[in-house]
Amino acid sequence: MPEFLTLLTPQEARQKVFEALTPQVKLAVESVPTQEALGRVSAREVRAPHPLPMFNRATVDGYAVRAEDTFGASESLPAYFRVVTEVGMGQETTVTLGSMEAALIHTGGMLPPNANAVVMIEQTQRIAEDEIEVYRAASPWENTIRIGEEVKEGEVVLPRHKRIRPVEVGGLLALGILQVEVVKKPKVGIISSGDEVVPPDAPLRLGQVRDVNTYTLSALVSQCGGEPLPYGILPDQEEALKKALDELKAKCDMILITAGSSVSARDYTARAIQQMGAPGVLAHGINTRPGKPTIFAVCDGIPVIGLPGNPMSAYVIALHFVRPILFLLQGLPPEEMKPQVEATLTVNLSSTAGREDWVPVRLVQDAEGLRADPVFGKSNMILALSRADGLIRIPAAATGLAAGEKVQVELLE
């Protein structure tokens, strides 16, 4: 096992985990109703079973015509058309237009078989019950959507390994695709430990703290497409942790442990993780703040992370390590783009060279633009983080950031 608290850079720790884990990732697949697939990751590419639209459609209210019959029409020299039919919404039409004939049509309606344009109703004038004047020439296929213009038959409409958004749900259902194969949600076991930690609904005595990490981590796991399996709160006992790890290893794809990773005589977390399987602990300690004592391991193909017990530290580390590992377990790029905005830092921030720092900030819009105002708080203050809109990174090579400097703010979703 690596020497206790031999610090690695965050990049080195992440690379060690990915190198050990990637060859062992096997994606399980299940089929779900399309309307329930929001946020899931596609396991197979999906192709259109038919073109969309399946018929030539109008995109405006007006008159379906043969475009060539309108050529030369203008307000000073209108073209005259006989209205031979009205196309009912949702109805098929088989009426063939003759020379200088038109069909009244509504947005979304089916064009007659030989019509190839629609004249907007505002560009016409009805002069008799069955006759109109047209004041503008229409180009071929103007104000229409042609067969297959949106999607061609056989075209890929959902690539493999893509997170499904509301637009994909709607698009698949528009094609009559009622089921979609998705990657099964990774099951993530979550252990919270500490003799001082009690459930949120328990009476709180002096010296005790409510369990925060189980719930923030469960929410993050769900947000990232996983299925959280909270184990509960463990006392500070090595045997209790070993028993919990054995139980979770049998049913989880990933395990998170909070607390038990500080430099103390009671720290047995790394030892218990090391006994779970090969290759075991890959790193114990990273040169970042918050989150320095984090443990990274892969045990028989299961990533195991020992997070700090302090809620802010645990959450920030989970954002930058748990999140990408969860993406990897679903076939997504681990470094999926995080939403960011540029802002101007409002105060000087100091940092220790050689250590990567993450600082929560509140975003304020004023007349001069977007400003990043640091939210100062210690690593056990989860409500300080809840008041922040995002995080800014101070690189390890820097000794701080200056007020007025442009910074990239990683948004907290």
Secondary structure, DSSP 8 states (H G I E B T S, - for coil): ---TT--B-HHHHHHHHHHHHGGG----EEEEEGGG-TT-BBSS-EE-SS-BSSS-EESSSEEEE-GGGGTT--SSS-EEEEEEEE--TT--------TTEEEEE-TT-B--TT--EEEEGGGEEEEETTEEEE-S---TTTTEE-TTSSB-TT-EEE-SS-B--HHHHHHHHHTT--EEEEE---EEEEEEE-TTEE-TTS---TT-EE--HHHHHHHHHHHTT-EEEEEEEE-S-HHHHHHHHHHHHTT-SEEEEES--SSSTT--HHHHHHTTSSEEEEEE-BSEES-TT-EEEEETTEEEEEE-SSHHHHHHHIIIIIHHHHHHTTTS-TT----EEEEEE-S-EE--TT-EEEEEEEEEEETTEEEEEE----TT-HHHHHT-SEEEEE-TT-SEE-TT-EEEEEE--
